[in-house]
């Protein structure tokens, strides 16, 4: 079998579009090009039907209802609508938001913006595995708290948050609970009812769907009862998110989620085998290799490891033509600052710059794993000799 180089292992940054997803999308670029809001003729009606079918596919994987799904351009927009929209809608009830130090920048930067607008934000710490303590969440709640936002699974270290416990706490105190689930939906089971989630953000390109499409789940039949719109211009998506429907993208998102719902169990079994194999091989051949993130409560396709004494940028440079990996979030790769996630879990000094994130994916193979193990080990050996 001939390997296709470089082998792609950065699936937390983005994923290739599954051919089945692309096949479902293609007609809506040409033959079925109608505007989904122009339902008085057949072109628009067919486009509208496609959008509503996709909405059903989204609710199936979340255990939600169609009227609770708002299509957006991605998780970043969904996060902004959730935080800004709740802050505006609930301004009379309170001005305090609780989040976590390891959140994606889409949450952290929006929270900082809200602070400039006079809101109060509590940034909870995490333990050495990246887990937020539900007890800390409850202790942070005040009579002015209107929203708790904790990500479902971390994009750098793969740690999965105790969503169900936090959901119970939020409900007991009458506080809305939002989760950025861009790295979780389609990879682990998410049940918004069982977990007590009021708002949830997701993205297409993390689950083998297209870029530029996502969704925001808002519990209940009246989303405007919880969230004020932050975009205006036509009243699309129940008045929450105006703008012409991205029909090909929406179709792709729905198809990607339908596939993920059917295949995530088998995929995760395969990923767990591979990440275990990789970690054991690295630790056997390279002294001092450690795993970042929780050893068990983690995404199966995530492997975040520290190679002591090796600069991650140097290792990625040697691997560039053979293996595509990253040192952290794709949204912060241009920054020379250390990862805020790695800092939060206690990594210091050289270790914080010695981390590689492997994000395994649907189209990786056993041969890919063996090749990556060998190539990483040899490159680390070369760097140690310098």
Steps between C-alpha positions, in 0.01 A plus 500: 500500500639841399468764768380847408745746649486707704271296723232729642468489879359843581130413504427732793588793275282381213396183322479407133149493360374142490429399136147403603448851635635658182269283287200620700607864465585517129145525356434811710775694324343455155174312438336576836622859533183658639478744789352307793291804596335523154255219562231619255675320212645154464867602514460675832268231635755226428775701664275556803431126519872430496560746784225344710630148434841613624337653807350158578844342464645749746230445761535122474857498629420751778158367611355844430203639303514664154382839627795506741768505227637826359737465202808724515835535323677289763567451869671838540186681386286269712713577806469873436122480461474294819708727721411839353138404443442371853685797652271743320179302551560437870644843584211579734548171690876513541843575358723212617635222277702195607746333264835323514864596435548224239214602272547564128582859409150535353374489859788673676523794261123546505506491880773765504285713271207464739722611787576819306123548474471489878416132553670289765669175396642227724772285338516169686827308532553137399697217658815350352289294260305800372180414688284771650356414844117512501528613862694806384225572251234492772708708741546769235125550445356823638155657487626692193616192303318459168719253308749218548713415193727195522638325191405137448843376394825691485644565156863468614517225762173317431368505858123447520310720746244372754210651307221308672613606848535864394160485330337385824665782692393760245140377505488495882603865507288612205806594291532436126769247400689533170767267365736542207477147361691553176750228591241269656188472284547214256787359704335417834132458593335832586142504631387856570202386707685250716791741551282801579651712223313819409725619217757309294739603222621265227694521175498306173868491417597312818285202398592446132253762382569828318650815645281804552200321650395427856204514731383630834259294706269710720268308729128567462252604234575871538875567459446876531390435856863416588712675237489839329613499136838649420443507122206659322365501147205279421401305808637163386542220752220612730637853505828396662730480197406693187663430165446292186518129577825325409310204359798291380673555833188416701448182297864410562469560872191283527654218300825514701307474827289212371815309407667583831200381699524159332877460499642674809495184713713297261724798428568565866596137559751528218633836622547374857704208373717729290562772760588235759737340252664834419542612861650166605742506205611856576549424870692183421742674264523855638584573861259714699206514256182598685132524408314830537131492585296248691617138450143369467251788469632608162417499131605170349666665199710744703858436606678799654849414618808675635839405352740639764807677371350543152355823364167421338563747216829325415334159504213620281753646256674162466164326461360756254520285186398180675247569777261793548460569872478810717618637833155624599190683386477602134353830620818594690783360287617849396554594864842462663335487841481160672170315474251627756369144534840350577575783741169436677581132562834595656755452223792737545839580356627296208221244530235741377694541174563125463143392429360338187129443439407202285141509376413168338225469242257290303729442203815409693613138482707249697781564254478873571537436873807282455661754269432792736641312799820422313539847353437682829740277689775551241450878488512530879820294498654740245406804705645349816830451315527868406 
